[in-house]
């Protein structure tokens, strides 16, 4: 391993001069800096980041915690955070919570023990009003940005999110304008604020159109393809009168579509279907899915910009980005009335 001492001996200057030159200190001449940096590069010198951290009281590290990379919603957001952080000279410590509070707690404590300069967290939502680990993060004064809307236990932190309610409202309006009056809804996790906002957008659009919000058209789902399949089968078994289905996410919508298609129903001829998220599979599904496009990459960029503001000591406010409805082949005017079979 090449040390500052080795470079100093090669150039014929003091170790202090080498250290200052590599830090672009103003009291070292331009020519000497250039010579030292050239020699350092030729010798393969790599700065000791831990030593720099002791001097500057920073680590140039961010902690990034999401439920799982198997959820495609996070792929582009994580890419954006890593790319922008890299440009700014930061590295990422990455972990999965797997939607388990105890794992989330362990991961966040590990990040804090590494003295990260900031935290990006997609929270593990729960019903409790308080969560000890979030109180610890707050007490540590580590700059923190939530990836998604806060719940009661993490309300003290700023966040980047999309306009969930408005986006869902627009999706329901799209179905109403096509002529649908019986629109089923597959809900998301009961602890997640984003799922509640999407459901409220659906209800608001129905009410404004003078349509009844019928509990018989609402089916408890979750967040996976399997959840969507189960909810759709329940809908079919109950003889639901819906001419369209709005799902809380694309994964749930795809699970629903698989169940409908396996029962011989045609999309959109027999029933229309709308998702949420615009994951890659949605566009390339056997029936390209009408869905809400989340600005995932822009959310990641916004999260890093918000983080840098917090590091500079600025007071950041929650940022909400608009989402866009993408019309594809899974929605059309309703079929004649009658139960799904």
Number of C-alpha atoms within 10 A of each C-alpha: 7 12 15 19 14 16 23 19 12 13 14 12 14 13 16 12 19 27 17 14 21 17 11 15 14 10 9 15 11 12 8 15 21 14 14 22 17 12 16 23 12 10 15 12 16 12 13 9 12 13 11 13 14 10 10 10 12 14 20 21 20 26 23 24 25 21 19 16 13 9 13 16 20 20 15 17 21 22 15 21 23 22 17 17 21 13 9 12 9 16 17 20 16 15 20 16 21 16 16 14 16 12 16 23 17 13 19 22 15 15 21 18 9 14 19 20 22 25 23 24 21 23 24 20 20 19 12 10 10 14 16 10 18 18 13 15 18 15 9 11 10 17 23 24 23 22 23 22 24 22 21 14 19 21 14 13 19 24 28 23 24 21 18 26 21 20 24 32 20 18 27 24 20 19 24 20 12 13 15 21 18 22 25 25 28 26 24 25 16 15 14 19 19 22 21 18 20 25 23 17 21 26 21 20 22 21 11 10 13 10 15 12 17 13 9 13 17 19 19 16 25 23 21 17 20 18 21 31 22 19 26 27 15 14 24 18 11 14 12 20 18 25 27 29 27 28 32 29 28 29 28 28 31 27 22 29 29 17 20 22 12 10 13 10 16 15 21 18 15 21 23 27 27 31 29 29 22 24 24 11 14 21 16 10 12 14 19 16 29 26 30 24 17 23 19 24 17 15 25 25 21 22 27 23 16 24 25 18 14 18 15 10 10 11 10 16 11 16 17 16 15 13 20 19 20 17 16 15 16 23 25 23 18 21 16 9 11 11 12 18 14
